[in-house]
Amino acid sequence: MISPIITAVFTMGYLLITMWLCRGLRLNAKALALGGVTCAITLVLASIYIPLPTGAAITAGSWIPLMLLALTYDRRLAFVTGWVTGVLALFLLPLWAPVHWAQIFVEHLVAFSCLGYAGIFGKDKKWQVLAGVLLAILLRFIGQVLSGVIFFSDNAWDGWGAWGYSITYHLSSKIPEGIVTTLIILALPLNTIQKAIGGKNP
């Protein structure tokens, strides 16, 4: 009984806080164009993946576009674009086909939009970028672990239980992809990219 309560509290808290952080966002033509391109690139990269023995998969850098949008343009736009991407993933990515309608809120609306938190601390210093990226990865991990516990417990390996299975399953992909993503983001010239697209975080 405790698992559904934890999941509901996390999901509602996350969505409410993220919606509050989106206040003041103005979706002009430039923002819509950047959001659309970011969404498309994310979906393409997410469709290219390396399957792991655990059943999880590492994608071809699908976390990077939304993180870059948050760091170099506007994290609020990254949140909204992440929600749109999560909805489109339902129809365009076979691995993201939901098994229950509630999974959309627990996983799909969290796993992509949370990448916008990469820009929550700013980008003037490397530690700010690192903290934001790690927070985004942690939120994605939590959302997907909870989804695994609630909706995929029947897939748990013998003797592991729902929590052990879901945590191990997602750690097997989040750790390697998180390390690669973090290194790439830290190596990119964020200020140059920001100037090129005329971005300015609120």
C-alpha positions as CSV (number, residue, x, y, z in Angstrom):
1,M,0.0,0.0,0.0
2,I,2.9,2.3,0.7
3,S,4.2,2.2,-2.9
4,P,1.1,3.8,-4.5
5,I,1.1,6.5,-1.8
6,I,4.8,7.3,-2.4
7,T,4.2,7.3,-6.2
8,A,1.2,9.6,-6.0
9,V,2.9,12.1,-3.6
10,F,6.0,12.2,-5.8
11,T,4.0,12.6,-9.1
12,M,1.6,15.2,-7.8
13,G,4.5,17.2,-6.1
14,Y,6.6,17.0,-9.2
15,L,3.9,18.1,-11.6
16,L,2.7,21.0,-9.3
17,I,6.2,22.3,-8.7
18,T,7.2,22.1,-12.4
19,M,4.0,23.8,-13.5
20,W,4.7,26.6,-11.0
21,L,8.2,27.0,-12.4
22,C,6.7,27.4,-15.9
23,R,4.9,30.6,-14.9
24,G,5.5,33.5,-17.2
25,L,6.6,31.4,-20.2
26,R,5.8,33.1,-23.5
27,L,5.4,30.7,-26.5
28,N,6.4,32.9,-29.4
29,A,7.4,31.7,-32.8
30,K,11.0,31.2,-31.9
31,A,10.2,29.3,-28.7
32,L,7.8,27.0,-30.6
33,A,10.4,26.4,-33.3
34,L,13.1,25.5,-30.8
35,G,10.7,23.4,-28.8
36,G,9.6,21.5,-31.9
37,V,13.1,20.8,-33.1
38,T,14.2,19.7,-29.7
39,C,11.2,17.4,-29.4
40,A,11.9,15.8,-32.8
41,I,15.6,15.3,-32.1
42,T,14.9,13.8,-28.7
43,L,12.4,11.3,-30.1
44,V,14.8,10.3,-32.9
45,L,17.7,9.8,-30.5
46,A,15.4,7.8,-28.1
47,S,14.5,5.5,-30.9
48,I,18.2,4.5,-31.3
49,Y,19.2,2.4,-28.4
50,I,21.5,-0.3,-27.1
51,P,19.6,-3.1,-25.2
52,L,21.2,-4.3,-22.0
53,P,21.1,-7.8,-20.4
54,T,18.8,-6.5,-17.7
55,G,16.2,-5.6,-20.3
56,A,16.8,-1.8,-20.0
57,A,18.4,0.2,-22.8
58,I,20.9,3.1,-23.3
59,T,19.8,5.6,-25.9
60,A,21.9,7.6,-28.3
61,G,22.1,10.7,-26.2
62,S,18.3,11.4,-26.0
63,W,18.7,13.3,-22.7
64,I,21.0,15.9,-24.2
65,P,18.6,18.1,-26.4
66,L,16.2,18.9,-23.6
67,M,19.0,19.6,-21.2
68,L,20.7,21.9,-23.7
69,L,17.4,23.7,-24.3
70,A,17.1,24.3,-20.5
71,L,20.7,25.5,-20.2
72,T,21.0,27.7,-23.2
73,Y,17.5,29.0,-23.8
74,D,14.8,28.7,-21.2
75,R,14.3,25.9,-18.7
76,R,10.5,26.6,-18.7
77,L,10.4,25.8,-22.4
78,A,12.3,22.6,-21.7
79,F,9.7,21.6,-19.2
80,V,6.8,22.1,-21.6
81,T,8.7,20.5,-24.5
82,G,9.4,17.6,-22.3
83,W,5.7,17.1,-21.6
84,V,4.9,17.2,-25.3
85,T,7.7,14.8,-26.0
86,G,6.4,12.4,-23.3
87,V,3.0,12.4,-24.9
88,L,4.3,11.9,-28.4
89,A,6.5,9.0,-27.1
90,L,3.3,7.1,-26.3
91,F,2.6,6.9,-30.0
92,L,6.0,7.0,-31.7
93,L,8.3,5.0,-29.4
94,P,7.4,1.3,-29.0
95,L,9.4,1.0,-25.7
96,W,7.2,3.8,-24.2
97,A,3.9,2.1,-24.9
98,P,2.0,2.4,-21.5
99,V,0.5,-0.6,-19.8
100,H,-1.9,1.6,-17.7
101,W,-3.3,5.1,-18.2
102,A,-1.8,6.3,-14.8
103,Q,1.7,5.4,-16.1
104,I,1.5,8.5,-18.4
105,F,1.5,10.8,-15.3
106,V,4.0,8.8,-13.3
107,E,6.6,8.2,-16.0
108,H,5.9,9.9,-19.4
109,L,5.2,13.4,-18.0
110,V,8.2,13.1,-15.6
111,A,10.9,11.3,-17.6
112,F,11.3,13.9,-20.3
113,S,10.2,17.2,-18.7
114,C,12.6,16.6,-15.7
115,L,15.5,17.1,-18.0
116,G,14.6,20.8,-17.9
117,Y,15.9,20.8,-14.3
118,A,19.4,20.7,-15.8
119,G,19.1,24.5,-16.0
120,I,17.6,25.1,-12.6
121,F,20.9,26.3,-11.0
122,G,22.2,28.3,-13.9
123,K,25.2,27.6,-16.1
124,D,27.8,30.3,-15.2
125,K,29.9,27.8,-13.3
126,K,30.6,24.2,-14.0
127,W,29.3,23.1,-10.6
128,Q,26.0,24.7,-11.4
129,V,25.7,22.8,-14.6
130,L,26.8,19.6,-12.9
131,A,24.3,20.0,-10.0
132,G,21.4,20.7,-12.5
133,V,22.3,17.7,-14.7
134,L,22.5,15.4,-11.7
135,L,19.2,16.6,-10.3
136,A,17.5,16.0,-13.7
137,I,19.0,12.5,-13.9
138,L,17.9,11.8,-10.3
139,L,14.3,12.9,-11.0
140,R,14.1,10.8,-14.1
141,F,15.5,7.8,-12.2
142,I,12.9,8.3,-9.3
143,G,10.0,8.6,-11.7
144,Q,10.9,5.5,-13.7
145,V,11.7,3.4,-10.6
146,L,8.3,4.2,-9.2
147,S,6.7,3.4,-12.5
148,G,8.5,0.1,-12.5
149,V,7.4,-0.7,-9.0
150,I,3.8,0.1,-9.7
151,F,3.2,-1.1,-13.2
152,F,6.0,-3.7,-14.0
153,S,6.3,-5.6,-10.7
154,D,5.1,-8.8,-12.5
155,N,8.4,-8.6,-14.5
156,A,10.5,-8.8,-11.3
157,W,13.3,-11.4,-11.3
158,D,12.8,-14.3,-8.9
159,G,13.7,-13.3,-5.3
160,W,14.2,-9.6,-6.1
161,G,10.9,-8.1,-5.3
162,A,9.3,-5.0,-7.1
163,W,11.7,-2.4,-5.5
164,G,14.9,-4.4,-5.9
165,Y,14.0,-5.2,-9.5
166,S,13.0,-1.7,-10.5
167,I,16.0,0.0,-8.9
168,T,18.5,-2.4,-10.4
169,Y,16.8,-2.4,-13.8
170,H,17.0,1.4,-14.0
171,L,20.4,1.8,-12.4
172,S,21.8,-0.5,-15.2
173,S,20.9,2.1,-17.8
174,K,20.9,5.4,-15.9
175,I,24.4,5.1,-14.6
176,P,26.2,4.7,-17.9
177,E,23.9,7.0,-19.9
178,G,24.1,9.6,-17.1
179,I,27.9,9.5,-17.0
180,V,28.1,10.0,-20.8
181,T,25.4,12.7,-20.9
182,T,27.1,14.6,-18.0
183,L,30.5,14.5,-19.6
184,I,29.1,15.7,-23.0
185,I,27.1,18.5,-21.4
186,L,30.1,19.7,-19.4
187,A,32.3,19.7,-22.5
188,L,29.9,21.7,-24.7
189,P,30.5,25.5,-25.1
190,L,27.2,26.5,-23.5
191,N,27.8,30.2,-23.6
192,T,28.5,30.0,-27.4
193,I,25.4,28.0,-28.0
194,Q,23.3,30.4,-25.9
195,K,24.5,33.4,-27.9
196,A,23.9,31.5,-31.2
197,I,20.2,30.9,-30.4
198,G,19.7,34.1,-28.4
199,G,18.7,32.3,-25.2
200,K,18.3,33.8,-21.8
201,N,17.1,31.8,-18.8
202,P,14.7,33.5,-16.4
